Amino acid sequence: MISDSTQKFKKETAYKLSISDIVRGKFIKIDNRSYVTTPFGLNINRVRILGIIMDIKIFKQDQNEENIDVTKKDYAYLVIDDGTETIRIKAWGVDINQLKIPDLNIGDNIDVIGKVREYNEEIFIMPEIIHMIKDPNWELLRELEKLKLIKLFKNKKIVNLIDLPKIQGENSAISSSTDEKISKNVDFEGLDKIKIKNLTPNSKKINLIGKIIEMEDIRQTSNNNKVMEALISDETGCVFLTVWNENIEKVKIGESYLIINGYVSTFQNKLYLNIGKFGEFRISNNKLQDINADNNISLNLS
């Protein structure tokens, strides 16, 4: 059952998109209406996305998070990753239980329908429906559906239901920026690098070299994904690294690794470095000698 607040949504089309199509788009608010213009030009208000849960947090009325007002209602969010980007799914009040967020777990695959919103320059989704996915074939089907949507829009068989005022050069800037990100050759030497001590809860597009200094046991999630936590370090500090499925076989204590296009999440007030589905995790030819195992930034999260 969906709460009254979600019943009030005007049922515009929920477009099946990649998360990158949403977060790399341009958020536009006009009067009481808001939309995201995707990098390929489609104006969207409702979306449907598939992703894996990377982080879950639920705040009660007597708890708070910086820059978030939860004094009137309980507040919860999920961080989900579809391999192209990450996005937060936010819910308040009675919707938290009615959407069964407390029943979800990190590693679960979910299908989310909701409205696109923005707060503090962060694009997020207010969910109407959250559905657990058990069949792995759903992911392949969704990829085909997303490709079909883009093709139909480019062939003008789908048109924008609302024309938003255009800012001079706005759409071309979006397309240019996105094309540059997509076409950039993933060559570590040509990418901006970061040291572990400089990672923050909002860090994305992370490129770094680190040495594995600790490994924990492999765990299996409810939907048969394998996950392991390790500790990775460079000369500036160390951080918890979450490793999934086939990447687990690569991990060896004492080996140095390249992480390309990683991102940071938080869980239980700890900071974790993650590798997205389209990120890279491979053995580095540059073998680190000096490490700093004393400065664990995962435990210094305030």
ChimeraX attribute file (.defattr): number of C-alpha atoms within 10 A of each C-alpha:
attribute: neighborCount
match mode: 1-to-1
recipient: residues
	/A:1	8
	/A:2	13
	/A:3	15
	/A:4	10
	/A:5	10
	/A:6	15
	/A:7	11
	/A:8	8
	/A:9	12
	/A:10	8
	/A:11	11
	/A:12	12
	/A:13	12
	/A:14	16
	/A:15	19
	/A:16	22
	/A:17	21
	/A:18	23
	/A:19	23
	/A:20	18
	/A:21	20
	/A:22	24
	/A:23	21
	/A:24	18
	/A:25	24
	/A:26	19
	/A:27	21
	/A:28	16
	/A:29	13
	/A:30	9
	/A:31	5
	/A:32	5
	/A:33	8
	/A:34	17
	/A:35	22
	/A:36	25
	/A:37	23
	/A:38	22
	/A:39	23
	/A:40	17
	/A:41	20
	/A:42	23
	/A:43	23
	/A:44	24
	/A:45	21
	/A:46	24
	/A:47	22
	/A:48	21
	/A:49	23
	/A:50	26
	/A:51	24
	/A:52	22
	/A:53	21
	/A:54	24
	/A:55	19
	/A:56	21
	/A:57	16
	/A:58	17
	/A:59	16
	/A:60	15
	/A:61	13
	/A:62	10
	/A:63	12
	/A:64	15
	/A:65	9
	/A:66	5
	/A:67	8
	/A:68	10
	/A:69	13
	/A:70	18
	/A:71	13
	/A:72	11
	/A:73	15
	/A:74	20
	/A:75	24
	/A:76	22
	/A:77	21
	/A:78	22
	/A:79	20
	/A:80	27
	/A:81	24
	/A:82	21
	/A:83	17
	/A:84	15
	/A:85	24
	/A:86	25
	/A:87	20
	/A:88	20
	/A:89	23
	/A:90	20
	/A:91	22
	/A:92	18
	/A:93	16
	/A:94	15
	/A:95	23
	/A:96	19
	/A:97	15
	/A:98	15
	/A:99	19
	/A:100	12
	/A:101	18
	/A:102	13
	/A:103	7
	/A:104	18
	/A:105	17
	/A:106	17
	/A:107	21
	/A:108	19
	/A:109	26
	/A:110	20
	/A:111	16
	/A:112	23
	/A:113	21
	/A:114	24
	/A:115	23
	/A:116	21
	/A:117	21
	/A:118	17
	/A:119	9
	/A:120	7
	/A:121	8
	/A:122	11
	/A:123	19
	/A:124	22
	/A:125	25
	/A:126	21
	/A:127	21
	/A:128	20
	/A:129	18
	/A:130	20
	/A:131	14
	/A:132	14
	/A:133	17
	/A:134	13
	/A:135	9
	/A:136	10
	/A:137	9
	/A:138	13
	/A:139	16
	/A:140	9
	/A:141	10
	/A:142	17
	/A:143	14
	/A:144	11
	/A:145	15
	/A:146	16
	/A:147	13
	/A:148	13
	/A:149	17
	/A:150	17
	/A:151	13
	/A:152	13
	/A:153	15
	/A:154	14
	/A:155	10
	/A:156	10
	/A:157	9
	/A:158	13
	/A:159	14
	/A:160	13
	/A:161	11
	/A:162	10
	/A:163	9
	/A:164	15
	/A:165	8
	/A:166	9
	/A:167	7
	/A:168	8
	/A:169	8
	/A:170	12
	/A:171	18
	/A:172	13
	/A:173	12
	/A:174	19
	/A:175	17
	/A:176	13
	/A:177	13
	/A:178	19
	/A:179	13
	/A:180	11
	/A:181	11
	/A:182	10
	/A:183	8
	/A:184	11
	/A:185	10
	/A:186	14
	/A:187	8
	/A:188	15
	/A:189	8
	/A:190	9
	/A:191	16
	/A:192	11
	/A:193	15
	/A:194	14
	/A:195	17
	/A:196	25
	/A:197	18
	/A:198	10
	/A:199	20
	/A:200	18
	/A:201	15
	/A:202	9
	/A:203	14
	/A:204	17
	/A:205	19
	/A:206	22
	/A:207	21
	/A:208	19
	/A:209	25
	/A:210	27
	/A:211	26
	/A:212	21
	/A:213	18
	/A:214	16
	/A:215	16
	/A:216	10
	/A:217	8
	/A:218	14
	/A:219	13
	/A:220	13
	/A:221	12
	/A:222	14
	/A:223	15
	/A:224	12
	/A:225	14
	/A:226	17
	/A:227	20
	/A:228	18
	/A:229	20
	/A:230	23
	/A:231	22
	/A:232	29
	/A:233	29
	/A:234	23
	/A:235	17
	/A:236	17
	/A:237	21
	/A:238	26
	/A:239	26
	/A:240	23
	/A:241	22
	/A:242	20
	/A:243	22
	/A:244	21
	/A:245	13
	/A:246	11
	/A:247	16
	/A:248	17
	/A:249	9
	/A:250	12
	/A:251	21
	/A:252	16
	/A:253	13
	/A:254	15
	/A:255	17
	/A:256	24
	/A:257	24
	/A:258	18
	/A:259	24
	/A:260	24
	/A:261	23
	/A:262	21
	/A:263	23
	/A:264	22
	/A:265	22
	/A:266	19
	/A:267	13
	/A:268	8
	/A:269	13
	/A:270	16
	/A:271	22
	/A:272	25
	/A:273	28
	/A:274	23
	/A:275	23
	/A:276	22
	/A:277	15
	/A:278	13
	/A:279	19
	/A:280	16
	/A:281	21
	/A:282	14
	/A:283	17
	/A:284	15
	/A:285	11
	/A:286	11
	/A:287	14
	/A:288	17
	/A:289	10
	/A:290	11
	/A:291	17
	/A:292	15
	/A:293	17
	/A:294	10
	/A:295	17
	/A:296	20
	/A:297	21
	/A:298	24
	/A:299	14
	/A:300	11
	/A:301	12
	/A:302	6
